[in-house]
């Protein structure tokens, strides 16, 4: 028995509505699907990135204690103007710059040399690549405590080695420059392998034809490294310089633990107190949340200046 014309018409209408609905759902999926996938990131960023940034900006304009964060007294820019006349803030800034230079420059130079060695075909190259990354995977607390023992004034192995060379014992924790060198050594040890693998990945992306052409022109391995490898790595070197500078600005764990966690003073005379340590001291030791928020925003503005200068330098380099 054949279906009636009315039933066939209703079936056709139902199928047409389903096709329209599927087409509309497909368009919605194509249009809004990507936003649904990235929405969790923006939610987490708003909760743990944007909100703390805005709250610290608001707290920096108030006098507020950590013991009573709901009681705020409006002071305007007073917390920022106090930083301008605060000798401890400028001392922390100088220490941050000094430790940053002492750690960033050797770190990147050693990383570049390690990457160049790892770029050769060596037996067990995978083992060596994992080995250079081991310090990065080590806990900062464990690594710093080991270096505290190594840099001990009376029984440290560093002073023992120096005594064998005819030098007297160095007070690595109380000496102004010596303590900064010691903290920088910890940073260099932890981050050199990480940067070496970044350089190694960039080196392996350099076309082999460039090395072959340089070899045909009679260039030695050293000249190939200087005139082929290093220019090809210029964007990567620039990236690691910027990231290492930002990391040095935020340095906290190494100097805190090197002092034994003693009130975040950065030594007996604040000789290796960084901006991160000074922020911690004001906010969580002295309980001045408003002042600590002003320091946090000062660090944020410094990072913005670094990022702006880096972008300007990169733009000039590309223009050339």
C-alpha positions, 0 to 999 in steps of 0.5 A: 500500500503506497503512502498517502500524498499528505503523509509524504508531504509531512515527511518531506517537510520534516526532513527539510526542517531537520536539514535546516536545523543541521545546517544552522547548527553547523554554522553555529559550530563553525562560528562559535566552536573555537571560542568555546575551546579557548574560553577556559583559558580566558576564564583562568586568565581573568581569575588568576591574571587580570583580577590580581593585576587590577586588585593590586593596582587598586590596593596600591592607591590605598593604605591597607594592611594584610591583617585587615585587607577590607579596611582601605584608606585612600592615599592616591599616589602616596605609595608610589611617591614613597618608593621614589624616596625609598633607598631600600627600593633603589638598592633592590633595583640595583641588586636586581640589575647586577644579579641579572647581568651576572646571571644572564650574560654567562648563562646565554654564552654557555648555553650557546656553546653547549648547544653548538657541541650538542649539535654535532653527531655524538654517541649518546646525544639523547643522554646529553640533551636530557642531562643538560636539562636536569638542573632546570627540572631540579627543585629551586629549594633543593638546588639552592640549599646545595649551593648554600653548602658549596658556598659556605664560608668555613667548610664550603667546597668553593672556598676549599678549592680557592684555598688550593689556588692560594686565595683566602676564604670568601664570605659568600653570604655577607660580601656585597659582590660575592653574595651576588655572584653566588646567587647568580651562579645558582641561576646560571646553573639552573637555566643554562641547559634550558636555553641550550636546548632552545638554541639547539632546536634553532640550530637544527633548523638552519639549512645545511646548504649554508654550511656547505657553501661556507665550507666550499669557500674555505671557512673553518668550523669557527668561522662557520659558527660566527658567520652562519650559525650566530646570524641564523640564531639572531631571533632566538638569541633575542628571544632568550635575552628578553625572557632571561631579563624578565626572569631576572627582574622577577628573581625571588626563590634563589636569593630568599633561600640563599639567605636561609629564608630569614625575613627576606632581607637579602643578607645582613645589609640587604646586599642581594635583596631583589625587587621580588624579595623587597615586595615579599618583605613589605607585603608578607613580613611588614604586612603593608599590602598597599606598599607591596602592591605599589612595588608590584606595579613598579615591577610591572611597569619595568617589564613593560619598558623592557618589552617596549625597548625589546620591540623597538630594537627588534624593529630597527634590526628588521628594518636594517 
